[in-house]
């Protein structure tokens, strides 16, 4: 039992003059109120109240605690009201991580409008394709693409997304169209690699089961934007997210293949550490991005920004 509840119950009993009347206010039984007073007296090691069939009488120490307890409870209520009133105020420093290309094109361009709505807020961004530890590295939230399995994080879907195989129409005219994921072994696959070597494989789904296909190609790098440019130049086949290629698909500059094997768990998600009270700055920024991403035609429009905020934690 917490000390606040014990003191509040004691003060209430003293003010109401009986356990029954105090219990009615608290919504519990008189027995529960009696147990709270017993626990308080045991913890303090003093007698606070004499109980008899004729009524309740406070001891000298009990009278002191009633006065001091009222003051403490008022102060606690004032603190709670102040915190509750400030819960929906967007202020402080919001630190966000996002994949590099996605952050530049679909996060940074929308940050200034959000900042204009909340002048007391500072914003910092780190755009990197490395997976950051939000708690250890001091981030409030991250944008991630794909499934989030860490139970210590909460994931909020911002927009549905898949990863698909794509290339230019000219590339497929020259090299043929793969009909099965295994056919990619005969194609120049432009691979993303964060660790310095060729990516092990691309993941697909067949009969509700996941499997990986090893891919090979003559170009690989750790920059998704560069890989995307290579695909658009017709240099090979890419495994790209649908958020990245919608405008090019609409214009016919790229086409997708093997769509029936695409894994449906690559959604765009906002991620933040588990916490009892989510700060308004995080909640409101998530709502801000969600509304933009779900606006009709957003993903088919030309790229929102070629530049934007680059990597690092400089305040916006």
C-alpha positions, 0 to 999 in steps of 0.5 A, a space after each residue: 500500500 502506498 503512503 499517499 493512500 494511507 495518509 489520505 485515508 487517515 485524513 478522510 477518516 478524521 474529517 468524517 468522524 467515522 470509518 463508514 463515512 470515509 469508506 463511502 467517499 473512497 468507494 471501499 468498505 470500512 474494513 479496508 479503511 481500518 486496515 489502511 490506518 493500521 498499516 500507517 500506525 505500524 509504519 510510523 510506530 505511533 498511535 494516531 487514533 483511539 477507536 471505541 464504540 462511542 467514536 474516534 479520538 485523535 491522539 496528539 500526534 494524530 492531530 499533528 498528522 491531520 494538519 500536515 497531511 492536509 497540507 501535503 495532500 493539497 500540494 500533491 493535488 496541485 502538482 498533479 493538476 499542473 502536470 495534467 494541464 501540461 501533458 498536452 502542451 507540445 514543448 521541450 526537445 524532440 529527438 527523432 531517428 529515421 532511415 536516411 532517404 525516407 527521413 530526407 524526403 518524408 520527415 524533414 519536409 514536414 518538420 517545419 510546419 509542425 515546428 511553426 505550430 509549436 514554437 516552444 518545441 526544439 527538434 533534432 533529427 538523425 537520418 541513418 540506415 543504421 538501427 539505433 537504440 532509442 533509449 541508450 542513444 537518447 531518442 524520443 522516437 524513430 520512424 522504421 520501415 518493417 516489422 518491430 519485434 522488440 517488446 520494449 517498443 511501441 509501434 504505430 503504423 503510419 502507412 501500409 508499405 511493402 518491399 517489391 522487386 522493380 526495374 525499368 521497362 527497358 531493363 526487363 525488355 533486355 533481360 527478361 521478366 523473372 516469374 519466380 523469386 529464384 529467377 533473380 539468380 539470373 539478374 543483376 540485383 542491386 543490393 543494399 549492404 550496411 556491413 561492407 559485403 553483398 547482402 545475403 538475400 531478399 525475403 519473399 513469401 510463398 504459401 504463407 511461409 517466408 524464405 530468402 533468395 540469395 542475390 548477386 550483382 555488380 553494384 552494392 552500397 549502403 545508401 538507399 537513395 543511390 541504389 534507387 538512382 541505379 535502378 532508375 538508370 536501368 542498371 539492374 533490379 532493385 528490392 525497394 519499398 513501395 513508398 519510394 517508387 510510387 511516383 515512378 510507377 505512376 509515370 511508367 518509369 519503373 515496373 514491379 514484378 513478383 508482386 504476389 511473393 511480396 512480404 506484407 510486413 514492411 509498413 512505415 511505423 513510428 516507434 517509441 519506448 514503452 512508457 506510462 505517459 506518452 509526451 505530447 511532443 511525440 504523440 502530436 508529431 506522430 499524428 502530424 505525419 500520419 495525417 500527411 501520409 494518409 492524404 490522398 495522392 501523397 505517395 504518387 506526388 513528386 518527391 517531397 524534398 531532395 535535400 532536407 535535414 541531413 544526418 546528425 542531431 542539430 536542432 531544427 
